[in-house]
């Protein structure tokens, strides 16, 4: 069977513990990533672009409404028959 002796288990445990400590030390020494700032800047730019697009579409619609004449039909018959 693949059984380890108590001394071998102890050595494996100590090696794992040392690897954990090294990994945690690297994480503690590494600078924090700046993804939060970049994401919030990108989200703010996207929100600004959406707002600008909505304002542009509303302004274009208002200009088209003033430039073109829209005659709503008074009845359904007037809407279906051509004007003479």
C-alpha positions as CSV (number, residue, x, y, z in Angstrom):
1,X,0.0,0.0,0.0
2,X,1.0,3.6,-0.5
3,X,1.2,4.6,3.2
4,X,3.6,7.3,4.4
5,X,5.4,7.1,7.6
6,X,4.9,9.7,10.2
7,X,8.2,11.4,9.4
8,X,7.3,11.5,5.7
9,X,3.9,13.0,6.4
10,X,5.5,15.6,8.6
11,X,8.0,16.6,5.8
12,X,5.1,16.9,3.3
13,X,3.1,19.0,5.8
14,X,6.1,21.3,6.4
15,X,6.8,21.7,2.6
16,X,3.1,22.6,2.0
17,X,3.1,25.1,4.9
18,X,6.3,26.7,3.5
19,X,4.8,27.0,0.0
20,X,1.7,28.6,1.5
21,X,3.8,31.1,3.4
22,X,5.8,32.0,0.3
23,X,2.7,32.5,-1.8
24,X,1.0,34.7,0.9
25,X,4.2,36.7,1.2
26,X,4.2,37.3,-2.6
27,X,0.5,38.4,-2.5
28,X,1.2,40.8,0.4
29,X,4.2,42.4,-1.4
30,X,2.5,42.7,-4.8
31,X,0.8,46.1,-5.5
32,X,-3.0,46.1,-5.7
33,X,-4.3,46.0,-9.3
34,X,-5.9,49.3,-10.5
35,X,-8.8,47.7,-12.4
36,X,-11.4,49.5,-10.3
37,X,-10.4,52.9,-11.4
38,X,-10.2,52.0,-15.1
39,X,-13.6,50.3,-14.9
40,X,-15.3,53.3,-13.3
41,X,-13.7,55.6,-15.9
42,X,-14.9,53.4,-18.7
43,X,-18.4,53.2,-17.2
44,X,-18.6,56.9,-16.9
45,X,-17.5,57.4,-20.5
46,X,-20.1,54.9,-21.7
47,X,-22.8,56.7,-19.7
48,X,-21.8,60.0,-21.2
49,X,-21.9,58.6,-24.7
50,X,-25.4,57.2,-24.1
51,X,-26.6,60.5,-22.8
52,X,-25.1,62.4,-25.8
53,X,-26.7,59.9,-28.2
54,X,-30.2,60.4,-26.6
55,X,-29.8,64.2,-26.8
56,X,-28.7,64.0,-30.4
57,X,-31.7,61.8,-31.4
58,X,-34.2,64.0,-29.6
59,X,-32.7,67.1,-31.1
60,X,-32.8,65.6,-34.6
61,X,-36.4,64.6,-34.1
62,X,-37.3,68.1,-33.0
63,X,-35.6,69.6,-36.0
64,X,-37.3,67.1,-38.4
65,X,-40.7,67.9,-36.8
66,X,-40.2,71.7,-37.4
67,X,-38.8,71.3,-40.9
68,X,-41.4,68.8,-42.2
69,X,-45.2,69.2,-42.1
70,X,-47.1,66.4,-40.6
71,X,-50.8,66.4,-41.5
72,X,-52.6,63.8,-39.3
73,X,-55.7,62.5,-41.0
74,X,-59.0,63.6,-39.5
75,X,-60.7,60.2,-40.1
76,X,-59.9,56.7,-41.1
77,X,-61.5,57.2,-44.5
78,X,-59.2,60.2,-45.2
79,X,-56.2,58.0,-44.2
80,X,-57.2,55.2,-46.6
81,X,-58.3,57.1,-49.7
82,X,-55.8,59.2,-51.7
83,X,-56.2,62.9,-51.7
84,X,-57.7,64.5,-54.8
